[in-house]
Amino acid sequence: MKSVIYVLTALGVIGLAFWAYRENYATQAILNDTDELRYEIRNAHARLAVLRAEWAFQNRPDRLRDLAELNFERLQLLPLHPDQFGQVDEVQYPTPKLLPITNSIDVSTMNAEDPL
């Protein structure tokens, strides 16, 4: 009986060792994937910072003004003036559509004691 318990214990230890070995390699693979994702995120942040800097550089007001002056004949852009904008009270908002009245009730023939 003792030998059966020893064999089962040894098999249990071997099984647990095999499970721990597999879990260790799975964990290492996930950690490597995480490191790769972090590396890609850092690169994406760096690219985004460069793109934002380029956007800010390309949209400088003096540069845009010079481009507008160079292409005035083709684009026919004019400077903006405050009188070109409308007032808020001049905006015509659409009126909401009213729902049709169905099953109307004639209130002139109803008594005060009658329940609806």
N, C-alpha and C positions, 0 to 999 in steps of 0.2 A: 504494500500500500504506500509506503514511503517513497518507493521508486517512482510510482505513478505521479505523486505530488511533485517530486523533484523534476520529472520530465515536463509536467504541465507548467511548473514555475519557470523552467528554462525556456520553454516555448513562448511563454508570456513575456519574458524578458527580451527574447529575440524579436518577438512581434512589436513590442514597444520601441525597441532600438530601431527597427526598420521604419516604424511610423515617425519617430523623431528625426531620423535621417531624411526622410522625404519632406517633412515639414520644414526642416532647416533649408533644404535646397529650394523649396517653394518660396520661403521667406526671402532668401537671397535674390531670387529672380524678381520678386515684387519690389524689393529695395532697389535693384538695378533699374527696373522700369520707372520707378519714382525718380531716381536720379536723372534719368534721361528726360523725363517730362519737365523736371525743374530746369534742366539745361535749356530745353526748348522754350520754356516760359521766359527765362532770362534773355535769350536771344530775341524773342518776340518783343519784350519790353524795350530792348536796345533798338530794334528796328523801328518800333513805334516812336521812341524819343527822336530818332533821326528824322522820321517822316514829319513829326510835329515841328521840328526845327526847320525843315525844308519848307513846310507850309507857311510858317511864320515869315521866313525869308522871302518867299515868293509873293506874299500878300502885304508887303510893306506899302504904306500909303504913297510914299514918293515914287516907288517903282510902278504902282498901278496908275498913278497920275501921269507919269511919263509914257506908259503904254497907251493910255487913253488919248494923249496928245498925238502920239505917233500914228495911231489908227483912227484919228478923228474923221477923216474923209470916208473911210469904209464903214465905221461903226456909227458915226454921227451921234456920239454921246455928248450930252450937255451936263453941266454941273447942276446939282440939285439945289433948289431954293425952298425956303419954308412955305411959300405960298402954293407949292405944287402938291402939298398934302391936304387931305380933307379933314373935316372935323368929325368927331365921333357921332354927333347928333345928325350928321348928314347920311350916315349909313342906313340903308333900308334893309331891315331884317325881315326874313320871310314870315308871314303870318301862319300860325299853326292851323292845320286843317281841323275843322270841327267835326265831331262824329255825328252821324245822322241820328235823329231822335226816332226811336221805335217803341212801340207799346206805350203810347202816351196815355196819361191819366187826366181826365177832365176833373179839375178840382172844384169847379163851380157847383157841381151837383152833389158833392160829398158833404156829409154831416160831420160835425166835430166829434161825435161819439163813435163814428165808424172807424174801425182799425184799417190800416193800409193792408 
